[in-house]
Amino acid sequence: MFALVDCNNFFVSCERALDSDLIDKPVVVLSNNDGCVISRSEEAKALGIPMCAPTFKYEKFFQENNVVSLSAKFELYNFRSQHVMDVIKKYAPDVEIYSIDEAFLNLSGFKYINIADHCIKLKQDVMDTEGIPVSVGIAPTKTLAKLANRIAKKNPAKFEGLFILEKPEDIEKALKWLNIEDVWGIGRRLGARMKDAGIYKAYDLLSKPEPWIRKEMGINGIRLVNELKGIPQLETSNTSGKKSIAVTRSFMEMVTTKEELQERICSFAFSAGEKLRKQKSCCKALTVFVGTNRFRKDLPEYKNAISFHFQNPVSSSIDLAKIAAKLLDEIFIEGYHYKRAGVWINDFVPEDERLISLFEEDHFDRHKNIMEAMDKLNRRYGKDKIRLGNLDFKSNYGRKKLSANYEDFLKNNTLPEADYRFQ
């Protein structure tokens, strides 16, 4: 059996743990630059506020309906997430942290323990220690555990945040209820194709012959169908290192000059390298992207991305920033007002398993001591105290709706580095 523990409206719940006056009020958390809604309380959902709602379009609505809108505090959410995961890890020896607010527990060895009581205790422990409500879905496979968690969230009064999906008749009923696009691993794009083939519910997929599934969905489709049938195909993974790292920002003010945009792109590459070294990895690929404000219909729209593949895996922020600057040169076009930009690195290898090409100069050893010294000093004296000479690391994002409670919280807690992927 597997359990999926998912924090309810996580960003909002973190805000409520910080300020109890927000409980039972409609609350939304806004993205970087307070641009759009990225988390909603149940009360806000009941008012019809959609995810990704542009803030400027809903400001009046927020005022008329007493909706509390707050700037995102990603460093706080990372802090809460780490503490929540530490609590969860006490309840199973095999735990996979799936996202900032989700974790899978492998409960296959719990033969002599009442799993429901065990997970109820887990729920209460997280609530008591961190003030974060969670929902738990329990099922024979990870995919069905996702579905069980969804049912628990959809019916909080009936199931009190915990639902076990184990009996064949219950699984069949749940699959007939679940829309195909809501199946874990399907999504809207593949869901549209499924509907064209007459598959509207998850249960409909089970009636398709294996050759059709293999042709349309590949081997992953076969695994998915087995998971829906209750046959485990996906094990929990304890790997802690990220498979890719993205550092992106939406800017408070639109950027028009290449020099200013280049400084920011290089700072993103520097930060990405720092994260990479922290997990003792090197990367073989780097991507730079830029984009204008798609909501400004009065301005020309442009977005583009370009990638570079290293023959020798790197982790040096110097190398990453240098290549990022060259990539920006190739996609930057004068005359546009840039609102977003970012750097994405992937194709990781452990730094002690690097395979070196004979045809490209290897800077790893040359930069290694410099990077280690910079990382050590930044950990000791604070982020970005030591940096490359051409970077100023000015704030590229804005948060106007920070509360006094948060300022008090910062005085008493050392928070981890913010993760701005959740925008």
C-alpha angles and dihedrals in degrees: 000000000000130000126203114204111197126180112232114244086336102196092046090046090054089053091050091049086055095045118023091192087078093065113115091009125111105260133177129185117215130216127244110311087018086271104145144353115277101165133027136190118231088255090055091048089052089057089059098250106156127215113266091021107166108248095220091059094050103040093101092044090052091053095046093049098038092244113170110223119194135186115248116259102196094174088058092048091051089049092051092043093055091050093047091050091050089057093047092051090063090067101057136022092221113054128160116199100215100179141341090288105022136072135174120219121201105219097172093119095051096101097139099037126085099241095200093053090044092054093043087056089050092052092051093046092055091047094048097046102034106017091234119133115219136189123217128206119191125193144136093267137033092244092053090044087058089053093046090052090051090053091048090053094045092054107035095155094051101042101024092225098308130089130172117206106191114115114089092232091052092049091050092049092049093049091051088053098046117089112232094239089056094059111113106260098018108081130170100299097050089036090061090054090049091053090052086058092051096260109133103149131040089248091060090063091063091063093060116101118249095246090057092049092047091049096047101034107017125218091323088062090056090051091048093053091049090050090052089051090055097257109131114235102154121066124199114265123216096192108131100188119096119243092215137010126212126188110186138157142190108216126232090221123029115254121227106169126077092221094059093043091048092054090054095045090051091049089052090051090049091053092046090054091051091053090046094054091047090066091041094244138130127212133223099194136049128185128192122195135181133185143176128231107285091196093061100084090173091066129065113261125229136162131167143161135198133188137208128199120210118217089207115043112245139196099173114121087210092060093042094049092047093052092042090056091051092049091051089054089061098051103031114107123188119237100043128110106228117210103168137032138160152164125234125189125188145147093082129194127182109263091238092054099054117145109208125214116227091215101060131059113253113222095176098102093037093057099031098089092044092051093046091051093048092047092049093050093046091051091050101041103025140280117309095005087126116038145144114293095242094055125085097178094212114173110278095189136052134222115184099166104066116141131226088242089063093052089052090047091054092055091060102037137054106220127206122244113291119253109217096184089100100074 
